[in-house]
Amino acid sequence: MTLDKAVLQRLAVRADITDYVRIISRAHAATPLGMGFGKTRFSSPRDKFRLLYLAQDPATAIAETIVRDRFQGKAER
């Protein structure tokens, strides 16, 4: 697949994430922004980009961490 740079430029948005939160497991405390390749609905199937999950509030961050990590690497949800 080839991405059209003009289309990407039109779709790009600027976001201020200074007030967002991230909740991670203690096992990953040494690399808190350790974005990796995963197998989630937003991941690159060929590991072309990495993801950083952020939330606008702690409740959403906790829920996203629990749900996302529970199914990490599994084919079926």
N, C-alpha and C positions, 0 to 999 in steps of 0.2 A: 504494500500500500504506500502511495506517495501522498504526502500532505501538501496542500496548496498554501503557500506562505501568505498570500493575500487573504484567503479565507480565515486562516488562523489569526491574522492581525485584526480582522473585523470582529472576531469572537472573543479576543482577549479582553479581560477586564482588570482593573487595578483594585486590589483589596487591601485594606488596612487590617492586619491580623494582630495588632498589639494587645488587644483585649481578649483574644481567644485563649482557650485553655487546652491542655493536653494531659491526659492521664495515662501513665505507663506502668507496667509491672516493675517491681524492684529489680528483677533480673536484668532489666535494660537501663538501669539508672546510670551506668557509666557512659552510655551513649544516648542521651535523652532526645536528640534529634536524629537518631540512627534510622534514617529512612532506608528501607530495604525493598527488595523485590518480593512481592507476595502473590498469592493466587486468590484475589478478591474480585468482586464485580467491577472495580475501578482499575485494576492492575493491567499492566501491559502483558499480553499473552507471550510476547517474545523478550521480555525484560528490557524494553527500550527506555523506560522511565521509571522513577521511583515515586512513592506516595508519602505524603505527610498528612496524617489525620488530625484535624483540629476541630474544636467545637466552640460554640458561642457561650455555653454555660457548663458548669461541672456535671450536672445530671446527664446531659447529652454525652459528654466526654466519657463518663463512667459506662453508660449503656453501650456506646460505640466500642469501647475497649472490650467489654465482656462479650458482646455479640460477635464482633469481628474476630477476636482472638480464639473464641470457642470453635469457629469453623475454619480457621487458618489452615490452608493446605489440604482441605478435604474437598472431594469432588461434589458431594451432595451436602445441601444445607438442611 
